[in-house]
Amino acid sequence: MNRRYGILESLREKNDFVSGSEIGERFKISRAAVNKHITALRKEGYIIESVPNKGYRLKDSPDIINSEEIKRDLNTRIMGSEVLCFDTLSSTNDKAKEAGERALPSGTVILCENQTGGKGRRGRSWSFAPKEAIAMSIMLRPDFAPEYAANLTLVMGMAVNSALRRVCATETYIKWPNDIVLGGKKICGILLEMTTEEKDIRYIVCGVGINLQNESFPADIENTATSVYIQTGRRFERQKVIRAVLEDFDRYYLLYQNPENLPVLLEEYKKSCINIGREITAIYSDRTIRGKAIDINSAGELVITDENNNKTALRSGEVSVRGVYE
């Protein structure tokens, strides 16, 4: 933790006025330097009251994205080993790939306030205004084989769903394979990208986009997209949601690394999967299949049965599943 955020933590700890001299003694800096750091924190949006002969008191913290806020009270073993935050990025996934090439540790998290060129499955674009949504990518260096990596999208879907239910008290569900829905509309998408070398994984990037505070959407997606704010009328701190997602993903990921835990994870996934028991339409590039979703198999495929009781297993990435909001 750098000195500026150390001063911020000292204000949080006291929850009352702290004199400039006390801060200066603690951090071995002059009163002028203390004031300089307080001014910088105010520019970031922290509301800090100052009263002569009393000192400084933290009145409110902004909903900003910075590494110190995200790592504060973060309880994980892998996720958040490094947290890199940016004002504007074209894509957090692209930046996470750079982290993979730079040999940063597994669990490195990339976040930004404003994403201008994000993308989802099948090349769809996703962007948002500052302070509205959460754009986050996590770079991982797993030991398992590339063919085992595909189900990580399901694991991240479980983590986001669990985190939103825990922090925002929402009735969210997972739309197979990894969209999160609320009120019958999409609030989160997940994109997994993998870089391999021969038969090994060099790194995996898992991108997450969560519509949290958005008040409206473009006309072309307003019937299918929504946000936590639109559905609940409440605003939640992005920092808390981010920490919850990282903590839940950390927990599920540690379990997922042992293949013996996969059946238990899939059973938990199915309980939150909104597709199960519904009539759906699966659209391949050259054909359409209609049937009832009945199961998620050990490969993470969605199993559907048609009117003749013929079963088909759908693999994510190859098919568009309609029947919830599409």
matplotlib code that plots the C-alpha trace (Angstrom):
import matplotlib.pyplot as plt

x = [0.0, 1.4, 1.6, -1.5, -3.8, -2.1, -3.2, -6.7, -6.7, -5.7, -8.7, -10.9, -9.6, -10.1, -13.6, -13.1, -10.8, -7.0, -4.6, -2.1, 0.7, -0.4, -0.6, 2.8, 4.4, 2.9, 4.2, 7.3, 6.3, 5.8, 2.4, 2.7, 3.2, 0.1, -2.0, -0.7, -1.8, -5.2, -5.7, -4.9, -7.4, -10.1, -9.4, -10.1, -13.5, -12.9, -14.8, -12.4, -13.4, -10.7, -11.2, -8.5, -7.1, -8.9, -7.4, -9.0, -12.0, -13.2, -16.9, -17.5, -15.7, -16.5, -17.5, -14.2, -12.1, -8.6, -6.4, -6.2, -10.0, -10.4, -7.7, -8.9, -10.6, -10.3, -10.3, -8.8, -5.9, -5.4, -7.7, -6.4, -2.7, -2.3, -5.0, -4.4, -6.9, -7.2, -9.4, -10.1, -9.4, -10.6, -10.9, -10.0, -9.5, -6.9, -5.1, -5.2, -3.6, -0.8, -0.5, -0.3, 2.5, 4.4, 4.5, 2.4, 1.0, -2.0, -5.0, -4.1, -7.2, -7.7, -10.4, -11.3, -13.8, -14.6, -14.4, -14.8, -14.3, -15.3, -16.7, -18.8, -19.7, -20.1, -18.3, -21.0, -19.8, -20.2, -19.5, -20.8, -20.5, -18.1, -19.3, -22.2, -20.9, -18.1, -15.6, -13.2, -10.8, -8.9, -5.7, -5.1, -2.2, -3.9, -2.1, -4.9, -5.2, -6.7, -9.7, -10.7, -10.7, -14.0, -16.1, -14.4, -17.1, -19.7, -17.6, -17.4, -21.1, -21.7, -19.4, -21.1, -24.5, -23.6, -21.9, -24.9, -27.3, -25.1, -24.3, -27.4, -30.0, -31.2, -33.0, -30.5, -30.1, -27.6, -28.6, -26.4, -23.6, -22.6, -25.0, -26.6, -30.2, -32.4, -36.1, -35.9, -33.1, -29.3, -27.2, -23.9, -21.9, -18.7, -16.0, -13.2, -10.1, -7.2, -3.6, -1.9, 1.6, 1.8, -0.4, -0.2, -2.1, 0.0, -2.7, -6.5, -8.3, -11.8, -13.7, -16.8, -19.1, -21.8, -24.5, -24.8, -25.8, -26.9, -30.1, -30.9, -29.7, -29.6, -32.8, -31.3, -30.8, -33.2, -35.6, -32.9, -30.5, -31.1, -29.1, -29.3, -30.3, -33.2, -34.5, -34.1, -34.1, -31.1, -27.4, -24.6, -21.0, -19.0, -16.1, -18.2, -19.6, -16.1, -14.7, -17.6, -17.1, -13.4, -13.9, -16.6, -14.6, -11.6, -13.6, -15.1, -11.8, -9.9, -12.6, -12.6, -8.9, -9.6, -11.7, -13.3, -15.2, -16.8, -20.0, -20.7, -20.1, -22.3, -25.1, -24.9, -24.8, -27.9, -29.9, -29.3, -29.6, -32.7, -32.7, -33.4, -37.0, -37.7, -38.5, -35.6, -34.4, -30.8, -29.5, -26.5, -25.0, -26.9, -29.8, -32.3, -33.1, -36.1, -36.6, -36.7, -33.5, -33.2, -29.6, -26.0, -23.7, -20.2, -18.7, -20.7, -23.0, -26.7, -28.8, -32.1, -34.8, -37.2, -40.8, -39.5, -37.4, -34.2, -31.4, -28.9, -25.9, -25.2, -21.6, -21.1, -19.5, -21.1, -24.7, -27.1, -29.7, -33.0, -35.9, -35.1, -34.6, -33.4]
y = [0.0, 3.4, 6.3, 8.1, 5.1, 4.4, 7.9, 7.0, 3.8, 5.7, 8.0, 4.9, 3.2, 6.2, 7.1, 10.5, 13.5, 12.6, 15.5, 16.3, 15.9, 12.4, 11.4, 13.0, 11.1, 7.8, 8.1, 10.1, 13.1, 16.8, 18.5, 20.0, 16.6, 15.3, 18.2, 17.3, 13.7, 14.8, 17.2, 14.3, 12.1, 14.8, 15.1, 11.3, 12.0, 11.2, 13.6, 14.6, 17.2, 19.4, 21.5, 23.6, 22.1, 18.8, 17.6, 15.5, 13.2, 10.9, 11.6, 9.5, 7.4, 7.5, 4.5, 4.6, 1.8, 1.6, -1.2, -0.2, -0.1, -3.5, -5.2, -3.8, -6.6, -9.0, -12.6, -14.7, -17.1, -16.5, -13.8, -10.3, -11.3, -8.1, -5.6, -3.1, -0.3, 2.1, 5.1, 4.0, 0.9, -0.5, -3.9, -5.3, -8.7, -7.3, -5.7, -9.0, -10.8, -8.3, -9.2, -12.9, -12.0, -10.0, -13.0, -11.4, -13.8, -16.0, -14.2, -10.8, -8.6, -5.8, -3.2, 0.1, 2.9, 3.3, 0.6, 1.6, -1.5, -4.5, -7.6, -10.5, -13.9, -14.1, -10.7, -8.5, -5.2, -4.0, -0.5, 1.7, 5.1, 5.7, 4.5, 2.5, -1.0, -3.3, -4.3, -6.8, -9.5, -12.1, -13.7, -17.2, -19.8, -23.1, -26.5, -28.5, -29.4, -27.1, -29.4, -29.0, -25.2, -24.7, -25.2, -22.2, -20.1, -22.0, -21.5, -17.8, -17.7, -19.4, -16.9, -13.8, -15.2, -16.0, -12.6, -10.6, -12.6, -12.1, -8.4, -7.1, -9.6, -10.2, -13.1, -13.7, -16.8, -18.3, -18.6, -21.4, -21.2, -18.0, -15.1, -13.8, -12.8, -10.7, -10.0, -12.0, -9.8, -10.0, -8.2, -9.9, -11.6, -13.6, -14.2, -16.8, -16.6, -19.0, -18.9, -22.3, -23.5, -27.0, -29.0, -26.7, -23.6, -20.5, -18.4, -17.9, -14.6, -14.5, -11.3, -10.2, -7.4, -6.5, -3.9, -2.5, 1.2, 1.6, 3.7, 3.0, 1.0, 1.7, 0.9, -2.2, -4.0, -2.3, -5.3, -7.8, -5.9, -4.6, -3.6, -4.2, -0.6, -0.8, -4.0, -3.1, 0.8, 0.5, 1.4, -0.8, 0.0, -1.5, -2.2, -4.5, -6.4, -6.8, -8.1, -10.5, -11.8, -12.3, -14.1, -16.4, -17.1, -17.9, -20.4, -22.1, -22.1, -23.8, -26.6, -26.7, -27.5, -31.0, -32.9, -34.9, -31.8, -31.2, -33.3, -31.3, -28.0, -29.0, -29.9, -26.5, -24.8, -26.6, -25.3, -21.7, -22.4, -20.8, -23.0, -26.3, -27.3, -24.7, -25.1, -23.6, -23.1, -23.8, -22.2, -23.6, -22.0, -24.4, -25.8, -25.2, -27.6, -27.1, -29.0, -29.0, -28.4, -31.2, -31.4, -30.2, -33.1, -33.7, -31.8, -28.7, -29.2, -28.4, -31.5, -31.1, -33.6, -33.1, -34.2, -37.7, -38.0, -37.7, -36.1, -33.6, -32.2, -28.6, -27.3, -23.6, -21.4, -23.4, -22.5, -19.6, -20.7, -18.8, -19.1, -16.6, -13.1, -13.9]
z = [0.0, -0.9, 1.5, 0.2, 0.7, 4.0, 5.1, 3.8, 5.9, 9.0, 8.5, 8.1, 11.2, 13.4, 12.0, 13.6, 13.3, 13.0, 13.4, 10.7, 13.2, 14.1, 10.5, 9.9, 12.7, 11.6, 8.1, 8.7, 6.6, 7.1, 7.7, 4.2, 2.7, 4.6, 3.2, -0.3, 0.0, 1.4, -1.6, -4.0, -2.3, -2.5, -6.2, -6.6, -5.0, -1.3, 0.9, 3.7, 6.2, 7.8, 10.9, 12.5, 15.7, 15.0, 11.8, 9.1, 9.0, 6.2, 5.5, 2.4, -0.2, -3.9, -6.0, -7.9, -9.3, -8.0, -6.9, -3.2, -2.8, -4.6, -2.6, 0.8, 2.7, -0.3, 0.9, -1.9, -2.5, -6.3, -7.6, -7.2, -6.9, -8.9, -9.6, -12.4, -12.9, -15.8, -16.7, -20.3, -22.2, -25.5, -23.9, -20.5, -22.2, -24.5, -21.6, -19.7, -22.6, -22.4, -18.7, -19.8, -22.2, -19.5, -17.2, -14.5, -11.9, -12.2, -10.8, -12.2, -12.5, -15.1, -14.5, -16.2, -15.6, -19.3, -22.0, -25.6, -27.6, -25.5, -27.2, -26.3, -27.8, -31.5, -32.0, -30.3, -29.0, -25.4, -24.1, -21.3, -19.7, -16.8, -13.4, -14.9, -15.3, -14.3, -16.9, -15.5, -16.9, -15.0, -16.3, -15.1, -15.6, -14.8, -14.7, -16.4, -20.0, -22.6, -23.2, -19.5, -19.7, -21.5, -18.4, -16.8, -18.3, -16.3, -13.2, -13.7, -14.4, -11.0, -9.3, -10.7, -10.0, -6.4, -5.9, -7.2, -5.1, -2.0, -2.4, -4.2, -2.9, -6.5, -8.0, -10.8, -12.9, -15.3, -19.0, -20.4, -20.8, -19.0, -19.3, -16.1, -16.3, -14.1, -14.7, -17.9, -19.4, -19.6, -17.0, -17.5, -20.2, -20.0, -22.6, -22.2, -24.4, -24.2, -25.5, -25.8, -26.7, -28.1, -25.7, -22.7, -21.7, -21.6, -20.0, -20.0, -19.9, -18.5, -19.2, -17.3, -18.1, -15.5, -16.0, -12.6, -12.5, -16.1, -16.4, -20.1, -23.1, -26.9, -28.8, -30.4, -27.1, -24.7, -25.0, -24.0, -21.7, -18.3, -15.2, -11.4, -11.0, -13.5, -11.9, -8.3, -8.2, -5.9, -6.5, -5.2, -4.9, -7.7, -5.4, -3.2, -6.2, -7.7, -4.5, -4.1, -7.7, -7.1, -3.8, -5.2, -8.4, -6.3, -4.2, -7.3, -9.2, -6.4, -6.4, -10.2, -10.4, -9.1, -11.7, -8.9, -7.8, -11.2, -10.6, -7.5, -9.3, -12.2, -9.8, -8.2, -11.6, -12.8, -9.8, -11.0, -14.8, -16.1, -19.3, -17.5, -18.0, -20.7, -24.3, -26.3, -29.8, -30.6, -33.8, -35.6, -38.7, -40.9, -38.8, -36.0, -33.2, -31.0, -27.8, -24.0, -22.0, -19.5, -18.2, -18.2, -18.9, -17.6, -20.6, -19.7, -22.7, -22.6, -23.2, -25.0, -26.0, -28.9, -29.4, -30.4, -27.3, -29.3, -27.2, -28.5, -26.5, -27.4, -27.1, -26.1, -28.7, -31.5, -30.9, -30.1, -27.5, -27.6, -25.2, -22.4, -23.9, -27.4]

ax = plt.figure().add_subplot(projection="3d")
ax.plot(x, y, z, "-o")
ax.set_aspect("equal")
plt.show()
